[in-house]
């Protein structure tokens, strides 16, 4: 049994919240793992794939901060 070479196993928490007047917050916490040995990917960093938060306003766009592709 091998974990995926191109797209390995992952789990993520993703969410958005409408805070009013067209403003939305967003959150992404994404972690990789090896299904064969049940260990974390990305050097065992928790949320080692992506981890960021942001604000989005329809008229101005989106700004995000954190580890992202």
mmCIF file of the N, C-alpha and C atoms, coordinates in Angstrom:
data_MODEL
# 
_entry.id   MODEL 
# 
loop_
_atom_site.group_PDB 
_atom_site.id 
_atom_site.type_symbol 
_atom_site.label_atom_id 
_atom_site.label_alt_id 
_atom_site.label_comp_id 
_atom_site.label_asym_id 
_atom_site.label_entity_id 
_atom_site.label_seq_id 
_atom_site.pdbx_PDB_ins_code 
_atom_site.Cartn_x 
_atom_site.Cartn_y 
_atom_site.Cartn_z 
_atom_site.occupancy 
_atom_site.B_iso_or_equiv 
_atom_site.pdbx_formal_charge 
_atom_site.auth_seq_id 
_atom_site.auth_comp_id 
_atom_site.auth_asym_id 
_atom_site.auth_atom_id 
_atom_site.pdbx_PDB_model_num 
ATOM 1   N N  . UNK A 1 1  ? 0.847   -1.174 0.000  1.00 0.00 ? 1  UNK A N  1 
ATOM 2   C CA . UNK A 1 1  ? 0.000   0.000  0.000  1.00 0.00 ? 1  UNK A CA 1 
ATOM 3   C C  . UNK A 1 1  ? 0.892   1.237  0.000  1.00 0.00 ? 1  UNK A C  1 
ATOM 4   N N  . UNK A 1 2  ? 0.548   2.200  -0.875 1.00 0.00 ? 2  UNK A N  1 
ATOM 5   C CA . UNK A 1 2  ? 1.300   3.451  -0.970 1.00 0.00 ? 2  UNK A CA 1 
ATOM 6   C C  . UNK A 1 2  ? 0.340   4.620  -0.940 1.00 0.00 ? 2  UNK A C  1 
ATOM 7   N N  . UNK A 1 3  ? 0.818   5.713  -0.382 1.00 0.00 ? 3  UNK A N  1 
ATOM 8   C CA . UNK A 1 3  ? 0.037   6.939  -0.424 1.00 0.00 ? 3  UNK A CA 1 
ATOM 9   C C  . UNK A 1 3  ? 0.172   7.543  -1.823 1.00 0.00 ? 3  UNK A C  1 
ATOM 10  N N  . UNK A 1 4  ? -0.753  8.395  -2.217 1.00 0.00 ? 4  UNK A N  1 
ATOM 11  C CA . UNK A 1 4  ? -0.721  8.988  -3.544 1.00 0.00 ? 4  UNK A CA 1 
ATOM 12  C C  . UNK A 1 4  ? 0.539   9.778  -3.813 1.00 0.00 ? 4  UNK A C  1 
ATOM 13  N N  . UNK A 1 5  ? 1.116   9.624  -5.005 1.00 0.00 ? 5  UNK A N  1 
ATOM 14  C CA . UNK A 1 5  ? 2.337   10.339 -5.356 1.00 0.00 ? 5  UNK A CA 1 
ATOM 15  C C  . UNK A 1 5  ? 2.059   11.763 -5.813 1.00 0.00 ? 5  UNK A C  1 
ATOM 16  N N  . UNK A 1 6  ? 1.028   11.953 -6.604 1.00 0.00 ? 6  UNK A N  1 
ATOM 17  C CA . UNK A 1 6  ? 0.725   13.282 -7.120 1.00 0.00 ? 6  UNK A CA 1 
ATOM 18  C C  . UNK A 1 6  ? -0.142  14.059 -6.132 1.00 0.00 ? 6  UNK A C  1 
ATOM 19  N N  . UNK A 1 7  ? -1.196  13.463 -5.659 1.00 0.00 ? 7  UNK A N  1 
ATOM 20  C CA . UNK A 1 7  ? -2.091  14.083 -4.687 1.00 0.00 ? 7  UNK A CA 1 
ATOM 21  C C  . UNK A 1 7  ? -2.217  13.145 -3.501 1.00 0.00 ? 7  UNK A C  1 
ATOM 22  N N  . UNK A 1 8  ? -1.437  13.353 -2.458 1.00 0.00 ? 8  UNK A N  1 
ATOM 23  C CA . UNK A 1 8  ? -1.489  12.521 -1.271 1.00 0.00 ? 8  UNK A CA 1 
ATOM 24  C C  . UNK A 1 8  ? -2.757  12.749 -0.470 1.00 0.00 ? 8  UNK A C  1 
ATOM 25  N N  . UNK A 1 9  ? -2.947  11.916 0.565  1.00 0.00 ? 9  UNK A N  1 
ATOM 26  C CA . UNK A 1 9  ? -4.121  12.067 1.407  1.00 0.00 ? 9  UNK A CA 1 
ATOM 27  C C  . UNK A 1 9  ? -4.113  13.405 2.132  1.00 0.00 ? 9  UNK A C  1 
ATOM 28  N N  . UNK A 1 10 ? -5.282  13.943 2.362  1.00 0.00 ? 10 UNK A N  1 
ATOM 29  C CA . UNK A 1 10 ? -5.400  15.217 3.056  1.00 0.00 ? 10 UNK A CA 1 
ATOM 30  C C  . UNK A 1 10 ? -6.754  15.319 3.725  1.00 0.00 ? 10 UNK A C  1 
ATOM 31  N N  . UNK A 1 11 ? -6.815  16.137 4.744  1.00 0.00 ? 11 UNK A N  1 
ATOM 32  C CA . UNK A 1 11 ? -8.088  16.531 5.327  1.00 0.00 ? 11 UNK A CA 1 
ATOM 33  C C  . UNK A 1 11 ? -8.018  18.017 5.595  1.00 0.00 ? 11 UNK A C  1 
ATOM 34  N N  . UNK A 1 12 ? -9.158  18.671 5.606  1.00 0.00 ? 12 UNK A N  1 
ATOM 35  C CA . UNK A 1 12 ? -9.152  20.128 5.710  1.00 0.00 ? 12 UNK A CA 1 
ATOM 36  C C  . UNK A 1 12 ? -10.384 20.635 6.439  1.00 0.00 ? 12 UNK A C  1 
ATOM 37  N N  . UNK A 1 13 ? -10.217 21.782 7.030  1.00 0.00 ? 13 UNK A N  1 
ATOM 38  C CA . UNK A 1 13 ? -11.316 22.569 7.575  1.00 0.00 ? 13 UNK A CA 1 
ATOM 39  C C  . UNK A 1 13 ? -11.387 23.833 6.733  1.00 0.00 ? 13 UNK A C  1 
ATOM 40  N N  . UNK A 1 14 ? -12.542 24.082 6.152  1.00 0.00 ? 14 UNK A N  1 
ATOM 41  C CA . UNK A 1 14 ? -12.739 25.272 5.320  1.00 0.00 ? 14 UNK A CA 1 
ATOM 42  C C  . UNK A 1 14 ? -14.044 25.921 5.729  1.00 0.00 ? 14 UNK A C  1 
ATOM 43  N N  . UNK A 1 15 ? -14.029 27.224 5.804  1.00 0.00 ? 15 UNK A N  1 
ATOM 44  C CA . UNK A 1 15 ? -15.257 27.893 6.188  1.00 0.00 ? 15 UNK A CA 1 
ATOM 45  C C  . UNK A 1 15 ? -15.287 29.342 5.757  1.00 0.00 ? 15 UNK A C  1 
ATOM 46  N N  . UNK A 1 16 ? -16.499 29.859 5.629  1.00 0.00 ? 16 UNK A N  1 
ATOM 47  C CA . UNK A 1 16 ? -16.721 31.278 5.365  1.00 0.00 ? 16 UNK A CA 1 
ATOM 48  C C  . UNK A 1 16 ? -17.842 31.748 6.278  1.00 0.00 ? 16 UNK A C  1 
ATOM 49  N N  . UNK A 1 17 ? -17.802 33.010 6.598  1.00 0.00 ? 17 UNK A N  1 
ATOM 50  C CA . UNK A 1 17 ? -18.835 33.606 7.441  1.00 0.00 ? 17 UNK A CA 1 
ATOM 51  C C  . UNK A 1 17 ? -19.173 34.975 6.898  1.00 0.00 ? 17 UNK A C  1 
ATOM 52  N N  . UNK A 1 18 ? -20.451 35.195 6.634  1.00 0.00 ? 18 UNK A N  1 
ATOM 53  C CA . UNK A 1 18 ? -20.919 36.498 6.185  1.00 0.00 ? 18 UNK A CA 1 
ATOM 54  C C  . UNK A 1 18 ? -21.092 37.374 7.426  1.00 0.00 ? 18 UNK A C  1 
ATOM 55  N N  . UNK A 1 19 ? -20.310 38.444 7.513  1.00 0.00 ? 19 UNK A N  1 
ATOM 56  C CA . UNK A 1 19 ? -20.374 39.310 8.689  1.00 0.00 ? 19 UNK A CA 1 
ATOM 57  C C  . UNK A 1 19 ? -21.156 40.598 8.433  1.00 0.00 ? 19 UNK A C  1 
ATOM 58  N N  . UNK A 1 20 ? -21.750 40.724 7.269  1.00 0.00 ? 20 UNK A N  1 
ATOM 59  C CA . UNK A 1 20 ? -22.618 41.854 6.969  1.00 0.00 ? 20 UNK A CA 1 
ATOM 60  C C  . UNK A 1 20 ? -22.011 42.857 6.017  1.00 0.00 ? 20 UNK A C  1 
ATOM 61  N N  . UNK A 1 21 ? -22.870 43.611 5.374  1.00 0.00 ? 21 UNK A N  1 
ATOM 62  C CA . UNK A 1 21 ? -22.490 44.659 4.419  1.00 0.00 ? 21 UNK A CA 1 
ATOM 63  C C  . UNK A 1 21 ? -21.586 44.145 3.306  1.00 0.00 ? 21 UNK A C  1 
ATOM 64  N N  . UNK A 1 22 ? -21.751 42.888 2.903  1.00 0.00 ? 22 UNK A N  1 
ATOM 65  C CA . UNK A 1 22 ? -20.972 42.314 1.813  1.00 0.00 ? 22 UNK A CA 1 
ATOM 66  C C  . UNK A 1 22 ? -19.601 41.797 2.226  1.00 0.00 ? 22 UNK A C  1 
ATOM 67  N N  . UNK A 1 23 ? -19.249 41.902 3.497  1.00 0.00 ? 23 UNK A N  1 
ATOM 68  C CA . UNK A 1 23 ? -17.955 41.452 3.992  1.00 0.00 ? 23 UNK A CA 1 
ATOM 69  C C  . UNK A 1 23 ? -18.055 40.006 4.468  1.00 0.00 ? 23 UNK A C  1 
ATOM 70  N N  . UNK A 1 24 ? -17.092 39.192 4.042  1.00 0.00 ? 24 UNK A N  1 
ATOM 71  C CA . UNK A 1 24 ? -17.035 37.792 4.447  1.00 0.00 ? 24 UNK A CA 1 
ATOM 72  C C  . UNK A 1 24 ? -15.657 37.476 4.995  1.00 0.00 ? 24 UNK A C  1 
ATOM 73  N N  . UNK A 1 25 ? -15.605 36.596 5.988  1.00 0.00 ? 25 UNK A N  1 
ATOM 74  C CA . UNK A 1 25 ? -14.334 36.075 6.475  1.00 0.00 ? 25 UNK A CA 1 
ATOM 75  C C  . UNK A 1 25 ? -14.168 34.672 5.919  1.00 0.00 ? 25 UNK A C  1 
ATOM 76  N N  . UNK A 1 26 ? -12.933 34.221 5.775  1.00 0.00 ? 26 UNK A N  1 
ATOM 77  C CA . UNK A 1 26 ? -12.692 32.869 5.297  1.00 0.00 ? 26 UNK A CA 1 
ATOM 78  C C  . UNK A 1 26 ? -11.547 32.243 6.051  1.00 0.00 ? 26 UNK A C  1 
ATOM 79  N N  . UNK A 1 27 ? -11.566 30.913 6.113  1.00 0.00 ? 27 UNK A N  1 
ATOM 80  C CA . UNK A 1 27 ? -10.582 30.143 6.861  1.00 0.00 ? 27 UNK A CA 1 
ATOM 81  C C  . UNK A 1 27 ? -10.300 28.854 6.115  1.00 0.00 ? 27 UNK A C  1 
ATOM 82  N N  . UNK A 1 28 ? -9.027  28.495 5.979  1.00 0.00 ? 28 UNK A N  1 
ATOM 83  C CA . UNK A 1 28 ? -8.615  27.214 5.409  1.00 0.00 ? 28 UNK A CA 1 
ATOM 84  C C  . UNK A 1 28 ? -7.499  26.641 6.275  1.00 0.00 ? 28 UNK A C  1 
ATOM 85  N N  . UNK A 1 29 ? -7.696  25.436 6.785  1.00 0.00 ? 29 UNK A N  1 
ATOM 86  C CA . UNK A 1 29 ? -6.677  24.673 7.514  1.00 0.00 ? 29 UNK A CA 1 
ATOM 87  C C  . UNK A 1 29 ? -6.608  23.316 6.842  1.00 0.00 ? 29 UNK A C  1 
ATOM 88  N N  . UNK A 1 30 ? -5.495  23.012 6.198  1.00 0.00 ? 30 UNK A N  1 
ATOM 89  C CA . UNK A 1 30 ? -5.372  21.795 5.403  1.00 0.00 ? 30 UNK A CA 1 
ATOM 90  C C  . UNK A 1 30 ? -4.122  21.017 5.816  1.00 0.00 ? 30 UNK A C  1 
ATOM 91  N N  . UNK A 1 31 ? -4.299  19.736 6.034  1.00 0.00 ? 31 UNK A N  1 
ATOM 92  C CA . UNK A 1 31 ? -3.214  18.895 6.516  1.00 0.00 ? 31 UNK A CA 1 
ATOM 93  C C  . UNK A 1 31 ? -3.049  17.692 5.603  1.00 0.00 ? 31 UNK A C  1 
ATOM 94  N N  . UNK A 1 32 ? -1.809  17.274 5.370  1.00 0.00 ? 32 UNK A N  1 
ATOM 95  C CA . UNK A 1 32 ? -1.536  16.077 4.588  1.00 0.00 ? 32 UNK A CA 1 
ATOM 96  C C  . UNK A 1 32 ? -1.215  14.909 5.502  1.00 0.00 ? 32 UNK A C  1 
ATOM 97  N N  . UNK A 1 33 ? -1.461  13.707 5.031  1.00 0.00 ? 33 UNK A N  1 
ATOM 98  C CA . UNK A 1 33 ? -1.120  12.518 5.802  1.00 0.00 ? 33 UNK A CA 1 
ATOM 99  C C  . UNK A 1 33 ? -0.865  11.352 4.867  1.00 0.00 ? 33 UNK A C  1 
ATOM 100 N N  . UNK A 1 34 ? -0.112  10.389 5.344  1.00 0.00 ? 34 UNK A N  1 
ATOM 101 C CA . UNK A 1 34 ? 0.200   9.181  4.602  1.00 0.00 ? 34 UNK A CA 1 
ATOM 102 C C  . UNK A 1 34 ? -0.764  8.089  5.053  1.00 0.00 ? 34 UNK A C  1 
ATOM 103 N N  . UNK A 1 35 ? -1.581  7.586  4.144  1.00 0.00 ? 35 UNK A N  1 
ATOM 104 C CA . UNK A 1 35 ? -2.583  6.582  4.526  1.00 0.00 ? 35 UNK A CA 1 
ATOM 105 C C  . UNK A 1 35 ? -1.955  5.240  4.875  1.00 0.00 ? 35 UNK A C  1 
ATOM 106 N N  . UNK A 1 36 ? -0.750  4.975  4.399  1.00 0.00 ? 36 UNK A N  1 
ATOM 107 C CA . UNK A 1 36 ? -0.109  3.689  4.651  1.00 0.00 ? 36 UNK A CA 1 
ATOM 108 C C  . UNK A 1 36 ? 0.409   3.575  6.083  1.00 0.00 ? 36 UNK A C  1 
ATOM 109 N N  . UNK A 1 37 ? 0.992   4.666  6.613  1.00 0.00 ? 37 UNK A N  1 
ATOM 110 C CA . UNK A 1 37 ? 1.557   4.589  7.962  1.00 0.00 ? 37 UNK A CA 1 
ATOM 111 C C  . UNK A 1 37 ? 0.881   5.537  8.957  1.00 0.00 ? 37 UNK A C  1 
ATOM 112 N N  . UNK A 1 38 ? -0.164  6.228  8.533  1.00 0.00 ? 38 UNK A N  1 
ATOM 113 C CA . UNK A 1 38 ? -0.968  7.130  9.374  1.00 0.00 ? 38 UNK A CA 1 
ATOM 114 C C  . UNK A 1 38 ? -0.154  8.259  9.998  1.00 0.00 ? 38 UNK A C  1 
ATOM 115 N N  . UNK A 1 39 ? 0.888   8.719  9.321  1.00 0.00 ? 39 UNK A N  1 
ATOM 116 C CA . UNK A 1 39 ? 1.698   9.826  9.821  1.00 0.00 ? 39 UNK A CA 1 
ATOM 117 C C  . UNK A 1 39 ? 1.375   11.098 9.052  1.00 0.00 ? 39 UNK A C  1 
ATOM 118 N N  . UNK A 1 40 ? 1.617   12.236 9.705  1.00 0.00 ? 40 UNK A N  1 
ATOM 119 C CA . UNK A 1 40 ? 1.395   13.522 9.061  1.00 0.00 ? 40 UNK A CA 1 
ATOM 120 C C  . UNK A 1 40 ? 2.383   13.739 7.935  1.00 0.00 ? 40 UNK A C  1 
ATOM 121 N N  . UNK A 1 41 ? 1.950   14.443 6.907  1.00 0.00 ? 41 UNK A N  1 
ATOM 122 C CA . UNK A 1 41 ? 2.837   14.799 5.807  1.00 0.00 ? 41 UNK A CA 1 
ATOM 123 C C  . UNK A 1 41 ? 3.528   16.122 6.083  1.00 0.00 ? 41 UNK A C  1 
ATOM 124 N N  . UNK A 1 42 ? 4.232   16.652 5.117  1.00 0.00 ? 42 UNK A N  1 
ATOM 125 C CA . UNK A 1 42 ? 4.902   17.939 5.179  1.00 0.00 ? 42 UNK A CA 1 
ATOM 126 C C  . UNK A 1 42 ? 5.797   18.052 6.421  1.00 0.00 ? 42 UNK A C  1 
ATOM 127 N N  . UNK A 1 43 ? 6.600   17.044 6.661  1.00 0.00 ? 43 UNK A N  1 
ATOM 128 C CA . UNK A 1 43 ? 7.537   17.082 7.780  1.00 0.00 ? 43 UNK A CA 1 
ATOM 129 C C  . UNK A 1 43 ? 6.871   17.061 9.139  1.00 0.00 ? 43 UNK A C  1 
ATOM 130 N N  . UNK A 1 44 ? 5.701   16.449 9.218  1.00 0.00 ? 44 UNK A N  1 
ATOM 131 C CA . UNK A 1 44 ? 4.908   16.341 10.452 1.00 0.00 ? 44 UNK A CA 1 
ATOM 132 C C  . UNK A 1 44 ? 4.421   17.685 10.975 1.00 0.00 ? 44 UNK A C  1 
ATOM 133 N N  . UNK A 1 45 ? 4.339   18.699 10.108 1.00 0.00 ? 45 UNK A N  1 
ATOM 134 C CA . UNK A 1 45 ? 3.775   19.993 10.506 1.00 0.00 ? 45 UNK A CA 1 
ATOM 135 C C  . UNK A 1 45 ? 2.258   19.893 10.536 1.00 0.00 ? 45 UNK A C  1 
ATOM 136 N N  . UNK A 1 46 ? 1.664   20.330 11.626 1.00 0.00 ? 46 UNK A N  1 
ATOM 137 C CA . UNK A 1 46 ? 0.205   20.391 11.707 1.00 0.00 ? 46 UNK A CA 1 
ATOM 138 C C  . UNK A 1 46 ? -0.268  21.475 10.738 1.00 0.00 ? 46 UNK A C  1 
ATOM 139 N N  . UNK A 1 47 ? -1.229  21.151 9.910  1.00 0.00 ? 47 UNK A N  1 
ATOM 140 C CA . UNK A 1 47 ? -1.736  22.026 8.852  1.00 0.00 ? 47 UNK A CA 1 
ATOM 141 C C  . UNK A 1 47 ? -0.594  22.486 7.956  1.00 0.00 ? 47 UNK A C  1 
ATOM 142 N N  . UNK A 1 48 ? 0.230   21.532 7.534  1.00 0.00 ? 48 UNK A N  1 
ATOM 143 C CA . UNK A 1 48 ? 1.415   21.820 6.743  1.00 0.00 ? 48 UNK A CA 1 
ATOM 144 C C  . UNK A 1 48 ? 1.143   22.127 5.284  1.00 0.00 ? 48 UNK A C  1 
ATOM 145 N N  . UNK A 1 49 ? -0.029  21.819 4.772  1.00 0.00 ? 49 UNK A N  1 
ATOM 146 C CA . UNK A 1 49 ? -0.320  22.147 3.373  1.00 0.00 ? 49 UNK A CA 1 
ATOM 147 C C  . UNK A 1 49 ? -0.702  23.612 3.243  1.00 0.00 ? 49 UNK A C  1 
ATOM 148 N N  . UNK A 1 50 ? -1.848  23.975 3.772  1.00 0.00 ? 50 UNK A N  1 
ATOM 149 C CA . UNK A 1 50 ? -2.300  25.357 3.731  1.00 0.00 ? 50 UNK A CA 1 
ATOM 150 C C  . UNK A 1 50 ? -2.905  25.714 5.078  1.00 0.00 ? 50 UNK A C  1 
ATOM 151 N N  . UNK A 1 51 ? -2.687  26.928 5.492  1.00 0.00 ? 51 UNK A N  1 
ATOM 152 C CA . UNK A 1 51 ? -3.288  27.450 6.719  1.00 0.00 ? 51 UNK A CA 1 
ATOM 153 C C  . UNK A 1 51 ? -3.367  28.962 6.572  1.00 0.00 ? 51 UNK A C  1 
ATOM 154 N N  . UNK A 1 52 ? -4.571  29.467 6.290  1.00 0.00 ? 52 UNK A N  1 
ATOM 155 C CA . UNK A 1 52 ? -4.696  30.908 6.128  1.00 0.00 ? 52 UNK A CA 1 
ATOM 156 C C  . UNK A 1 52 ? -6.091  31.403 6.478  1.00 0.00 ? 52 UNK A C  1 
ATOM 157 N N  . UNK A 1 53 ? -6.169  32.687 6.739  1.00 0.00 ? 53 UNK A N  1 
ATOM 158 C CA . UNK A 1 53 ? -7.431  33.373 6.997  1.00 0.00 ? 53 UNK A CA 1 
ATOM 159 C C  . UNK A 1 53 ? -7.507  34.550 6.040  1.00 0.00 ? 53 UNK A C  1 
ATOM 160 N N  . UNK A 1 54 ? -8.702  35.074 5.866  1.00 0.00 ? 54 UNK A N  1 
ATOM 161 C CA . UNK A 1 54 ? -8.830  36.205 4.964  1.00 0.00 ? 54 UNK A CA 1 
ATOM 162 C C  . UNK A 1 54 ? -10.141 36.938 5.106  1.00 0.00 ? 54 UNK A C  1 
ATOM 163 N N  . UNK A 1 55 ? -10.209 38.051 4.408  1.00 0.00 ? 55 UNK A N  1 
ATOM 164 C CA . UNK A 1 55 ? -11.417 38.868 4.308  1.00 0.00 ? 55 UNK A CA 1 
ATOM 165 C C  . UNK A 1 55 ? -11.744 39.060 2.841  1.00 0.00 ? 55 UNK A C  1 
ATOM 166 N N  . UNK A 1 56 ? -13.020 39.058 2.540  1.00 0.00 ? 56 UNK A N  1 
ATOM 167 C CA . UNK A 1 56 ? -13.464 39.227 1.161  1.00 0.00 ? 56 UNK A CA 1 
ATOM 168 C C  . UNK A 1 56 ? -14.593 40.246 1.114  1.00 0.00 ? 56 UNK A C  1 
ATOM 169 N N  . UNK A 1 57 ? -14.473 41.190 0.222  1.00 0.00 ? 57 UNK A N  1 
ATOM 170 C CA . UNK A 1 57 ? -15.504 42.193 -0.007 1.00 0.00 ? 57 UNK A CA 1 
ATOM 171 C C  . UNK A 1 57 ? -15.789 42.211 -1.502 1.00 0.00 ? 57 UNK A C  1 
ATOM 172 N N  . UNK A 1 58 ? -17.032 42.030 -1.871 1.00 0.00 ? 58 UNK A N  1 
ATOM 173 C CA . UNK A 1 58 ? -17.399 41.877 -3.280 1.00 0.00 ? 58 UNK A CA 1 
ATOM 174 C C  . UNK A 1 58 ? -16.912 43.042 -4.145 1.00 0.00 ? 58 UNK A C  1 
ATOM 175 N N  . UNK A 1 59 ? -16.926 44.244 -3.619 1.00 0.00 ? 59 UNK A N  1 
ATOM 176 C CA . UNK A 1 59 ? -16.544 45.403 -4.429 1.00 0.00 ? 59 UNK A CA 1 
ATOM 177 C C  . UNK A 1 59 ? -15.035 45.619 -4.511 1.00 0.00 ? 59 UNK A C  1 
ATOM 178 N N  . UNK A 1 60 ? -14.264 45.058 -3.563 1.00 0.00 ? 60 UNK A N  1 
ATOM 179 C CA . UNK A 1 60 ? -12.819 45.301 -3.546 1.00 0.00 ? 60 UNK A CA 1 
ATOM 180 C C  . UNK A 1 60 ? -11.975 44.060 -3.807 1.00 0.00 ? 60 UNK A C  1 
ATOM 181 N N  . UNK A 1 61 ? -12.482 42.880 -3.481 1.00 0.00 ? 61 UNK A N  1 
ATOM 182 C CA . UNK A 1 61 ? -11.717 41.655 -3.689 1.00 0.00 ? 61 UNK A CA 1 
ATOM 183 C C  . UNK A 1 61 ? -11.448 40.935 -2.382 1.00 0.00 ? 61 UNK A C  1 
ATOM 184 N N  . UNK A 1 62 ? -10.387 40.119 -2.380 1.00 0.00 ? 62 UNK A N  1 
ATOM 185 C CA . UNK A 1 62 ? -10.070 39.260 -1.248 1.00 0.00 ? 62 UNK A CA 1 
ATOM 186 C C  . UNK A 1 62 ? -8.614  39.457 -0.846 1.00 0.00 ? 62 UNK A C  1 
ATOM 187 N N  . UNK A 1 63 ? -8.372  39.466 0.453  1.00 0.00 ? 63 UNK A N  1 
ATOM 188 C CA . UNK A 1 63 ? -7.008  39.504 0.985  1.00 0.00 ? 63 UNK A CA 1 
ATOM 189 C C  . UNK A 1 63 ? -6.882  38.316 1.953  1.00 0.00 ? 63 UNK A C  1 
ATOM 190 N N  . UNK A 1 64 ? -5.774  37.576 1.829  1.00 0.00 ? 64 UNK A N  1 
ATOM 191 C CA . UNK A 1 64 ? -5.539  36.420 2.690  1.00 0.00 ? 64 UNK A CA 1 
ATOM 192 C C  . UNK A 1 64 ? -4.135  36.495 3.272  1.00 0.00 ? 64 UNK A C  1 
ATOM 193 N N  . UNK A 1 65 ? -3.979  35.906 4.451  1.00 0.00 ? 65 UNK A N  1 
ATOM 194 C CA . UNK A 1 65 ? -2.690  35.871 5.144  1.00 0.00 ? 65 UNK A CA 1 
ATOM 195 C C  . UNK A 1 65 ? -2.448  34.457 5.652  1.00 0.00 ? 65 UNK A C  1 
ATOM 196 N N  . UNK A 1 66 ? -1.243  33.950 5.446  1.00 0.00 ? 66 UNK A N  1 
ATOM 197 C CA . UNK A 1 66 ? -0.885  32.634 5.968  1.00 0.00 ? 66 UNK A CA 1 
ATOM 198 C C  . UNK A 1 66 ? -0.148  31.802 4.938  1.00 0.00 ? 66 UNK A C  1 
ATOM 199 N N  . UNK A 1 67 ? -0.054  30.512 5.201  1.00 0.00 ? 67 UNK A N  1 
ATOM 200 C CA . UNK A 1 67 ? 0.626   29.585 4.291  1.00 0.00 ? 67 UNK A CA 1 
ATOM 201 C C  . UNK A 1 67 ? -0.383  29.121 3.249  1.00 0.00 ? 67 UNK A C  1 
ATOM 202 N N  . UNK A 1 68 ? -0.083  29.411 1.983  1.00 0.00 ? 68 UNK A N  1 
ATOM 203 C CA . UNK A 1 68 ? -1.019  29.077 0.907  1.00 0.00 ? 68 UNK A CA 1 
ATOM 204 C C  . UNK A 1 68 ? -0.266  28.840 -0.392 1.00 0.00 ? 68 UNK A C  1 
ATOM 205 N N  . UNK A 1 69 ? -0.936  28.193 -1.323 1.00 0.00 ? 69 UNK A N  1 
ATOM 206 C CA . UNK A 1 69 ? -0.336  27.915 -2.626 1.00 0.00 ? 69 UNK A CA 1 
ATOM 207 C C  . UNK A 1 69 ? -0.377  29.159 -3.483 1.00 0.00 ? 69 UNK A C  1 
# 
